[in-house]
Amino acid sequence: MFMRMTVVDSIKTTLPKTESAKEFMGFMGEHSQIADKSLAGTLISTLTTIKFDGSRTMHEHVIEMKNIAARLKSLGMAVNENFLVKFILNSLPTEYGPFQMSYNTMKDKWNVHELHSMLVQEETRLKNQGNHSIHYVSHQGNQGARKKFVKKHDKGKKPLKINEASLPIQKKASKGNNCHFCGKSGHF
């Protein structure tokens, strides 16, 4: 049969041999509906979990989410435009927090096209502003740092104890107003 010859070899083995084209098309229609259900589930989970990570542009991110919604609509599962706007806003990172807050405080709602253009503008504003992130690392004294950075070959060894008698001497030297160049007191 000619139609069976046009099907990919990996799928041919799962298809039953039919005598007429009508039977063949009916069988293919049934199997495509089952595949559509699983595809719809995959698309829904992708739409709800996708996050903007900055590896692409905002334009590409919004277009991808709009394409997923269009594919769901073609499968008979239309996504409301307000839901799509919320999904897009929820997919944004924390840098877009002020943008989300300003959207939530406004009384009027944007459609997807307005949101798309606003997000592209916000992306260029953030890039021009220079998004600076500061990672603050702290530790509590030498004990905490020593415990965190123990070498693998030193696991069984105890940390060195500090001689208590030497501490006041070190404190005295650090308290004095000594010159940093010559070491004498009275001037810097």
Summary of the structure (lengths in Angstrom):
residues: 188
radius of gyration: 32.5
end to end distance: 98.5
largest distance: 108.1
contacts: 366
relative contact order: 0.06
helix: 61%
strand: 1%
